Amino acid sequence: MHSPSRIGLCVLSAVVLILVAGCPGTRTSNQGGGSLVTVVTKLLSDPTCLPIGDLNPDELQILMDNLVILAGQFGYALPEGAVIPSLTDEQAQAIADFLDDNGIVCLADLENLALSVESGEVEVPDGLMELADALGVPML
């Protein structure tokens, strides 16, 4: 027989996990699914790399929804005054496709991509340019 305190601890743990991970909504469960837990798990799978290329479109939406908190946790400073928009399904898919098309695996790969964009080797789709401008990302 389980003690009431053990059952209470299990219920409390489940509630905390639900609050931390959030319940999936239709916006973030229709393109591969995911949660804040899966985003963090994937990013922490290689902390020296931060493998953003492993995130599916739903996880990219979740990442953007929680970018301010996660950036601070991973030691990245966001540009001052950056407005963090919520991604639509189409924007998230466009980002995932752009990352895949350009071989972006790690966060560090974005620096080489920025150089390729600056030199004209890679063209950024208009929708992603608008998103980069909203985020205050230079060169994109």
C-alpha positions in Angstrom: 0.0 0.0 0.0 1.3 3.5 -0.9 1.5 6.1 1.8 -0.5 9.3 1.4 2.7 11.4 1.5 4.2 9.3 -1.4 1.0 9.7 -3.4 1.0 13.5 -2.6 4.6 13.8 -3.8 3.7 12.0 -7.1 0.7 14.3 -7.7 2.8 17.4 -6.8 5.6 16.3 -9.2 3.1 15.7 -12.0 1.6 19.2 -11.5 5.0 20.8 -11.5 5.9 19.0 -14.7 2.7 20.1 -16.4 3.3 23.7 -15.3 6.9 23.7 -16.5 6.3 21.8 -19.7 2.9 23.3 -20.5 0.1 21.5 -22.2 0.5 21.2 -25.9 -1.7 23.5 -27.9 -2.7 23.1 -31.5 -0.2 25.8 -32.5 2.7 23.8 -31.1 1.5 20.2 -31.7 0.9 20.1 -35.4 4.4 20.1 -36.9 6.3 17.4 -35.1 5.1 18.3 -31.6 7.2 19.1 -28.6 7.3 20.9 -25.3 9.6 23.1 -23.3 11.1 19.9 -21.9 11.9 18.5 -25.4 13.4 21.9 -26.5 15.7 22.1 -23.5 16.6 18.4 -23.7 17.6 18.7 -27.3 19.6 21.9 -26.7 21.4 20.3 -23.7 22.2 17.1 -25.7 25.3 19.0 -26.7 25.8 22.1 -24.6 29.0 23.0 -26.5 27.0 23.2 -29.7 23.4 24.0 -28.8 22.0 22.0 -31.7 19.2 24.2 -32.9 19.1 22.3 -36.1 17.6 19.4 -34.2 14.4 21.4 -33.4 11.3 20.7 -35.4 8.9 23.6 -36.3 6.8 23.2 -33.2 9.8 23.3 -31.0 11.1 26.4 -32.8 7.8 28.0 -31.9 8.2 27.0 -28.2 11.8 28.2 -28.3 10.7 31.6 -29.5 7.8 31.8 -27.0 10.4 31.2 -24.2 13.5 32.9 -25.8 14.0 35.5 -23.1 14.1 33.0 -20.3 16.1 30.4 -22.3 18.7 32.9 -23.6 19.4 34.0 -20.1 19.7 30.4 -18.9 22.2 29.5 -21.7 24.2 32.7 -21.2 23.2 34.5 -24.4 22.4 38.2 -24.4 19.6 39.3 -26.7 19.9 42.5 -28.6 18.6 45.4 -26.5 15.1 46.3 -27.5 14.5 43.1 -29.4 10.8 42.3 -29.7 10.3 38.5 -29.6 7.3 37.7 -31.8 5.4 34.4 -31.6 6.1 32.3 -34.7 3.3 31.2 -37.0 3.3 27.7 -38.3 4.5 29.0 -41.6 7.3 31.0 -40.1 8.5 28.1 -38.0 8.4 25.8 -41.0 10.3 28.4 -43.1 13.0 28.6 -40.4 13.3 24.8 -40.1 13.6 24.5 -43.8 16.2 27.4 -44.0 18.3 25.8 -41.3 18.1 22.4 -43.0 18.8 23.9 -46.5 21.9 25.6 -45.1 23.3 22.8 -43.0 22.8 24.6 -39.7 23.2 22.2 -36.8 24.7 24.2 -34.0 24.0 27.8 -32.8 27.7 28.5 -33.7 26.9 27.7 -37.4 24.8 30.8 -37.6 27.9 32.9 -37.6 29.1 31.3 -40.9 25.6 31.6 -42.3 25.6 35.3 -41.5 28.9 35.7 -43.4 27.4 33.8 -46.3 24.3 36.0 -46.3 26.5 39.1 -46.1 28.7 38.0 -49.0 25.6 37.2 -51.1 26.2 33.5 -51.3 22.9 32.8 -49.4 19.7 34.6 -49.8 17.3 34.9 -46.9 13.6 34.7 -47.8 11.7 37.9 -47.3 9.5 36.5 -44.5 12.6 35.5 -42.5 14.2 38.9 -43.2 11.2 40.6 -41.6 11.5 38.3 -38.6 15.2 38.9 -38.3 14.5 42.7 -38.4 11.9 42.4 -35.6 14.5 40.5 -33.5 17.2 43.1 -34.1 19.5 40.6 -35.8 22.2 42.3 -37.8 23.1 41.3 -41.3 20.0 39.1 -41.8 
